[in-house]
Each structure stands twice: as structure tokens, then as C-alpha cells.
Amino acid sequence: MGDSTGTKSVSTERVINAPAEAIFAVLADPRQHSVIDGSGTVRKPRSGPDRLVLGAKFGMAMHHFVP
């Protein structure tokens, strides 16, 4: 897989049995991002609001595992 720049990407789809409001609440809360991170690299928020809004900025503590 790839795009016109030659970078690789992977995508997937999944049905989540939850109301849209509950899903959006997790996405809008940076403190919950480690729960939904499939890579295991997102640790915790470092800065930013408790709830994201349009234009909000936030930082995350991340860890990349190198074999």
C-alpha cells in the first residue's frame, strides 16, 4: 500500500457498538488517547485542555520501542 509520495499506510475499519456521543467523548479527551492507541506508543497528555475543541493544541508523552 502507498500513496503518490511513496509512503506506506495501513488502514482498517471497525464497528463500535456505542453511541456516537460516547465515542466522541473519548476522542475529545486527550487523557483517553492511550486507551484507543493501537501502537502502544501514546502514554499520557503533557499539556493542553481536558477536552479538545476546534483549534485546541495539546502535547502527548510518547514512547517508541526500538528492538
Rosetta blueprint (number, residue, H / E / L):
1 M L
2 G L
3 D L
4 S L
5 T L
6 G L
7 T L
8 K L
9 S L
10 V L
11 S L
12 T L
13 E L
14 R L
15 V L
16 I L
17 N L
18 A L
19 P L
20 A H
21 E H
22 A H
23 I H
24 F H
25 A H
26 V H
27 L H
28 A L
29 D L
30 P H
31 R H
32 Q H
33 H H
34 S H
35 V H
36 I H
37 D L
38 G L
39 S L
40 G L
41 T L
42 V E
43 R E
44 K E
45 P E
46 R E
47 S E
48 G L
49 P L
50 D L
51 R L
52 L L
53 V L
54 L L
55 G L
56 A L
57 K L
58 F L
59 G E
60 M E
61 A E
62 M E
63 H L
64 H L
65 F L
66 V L
67 P L
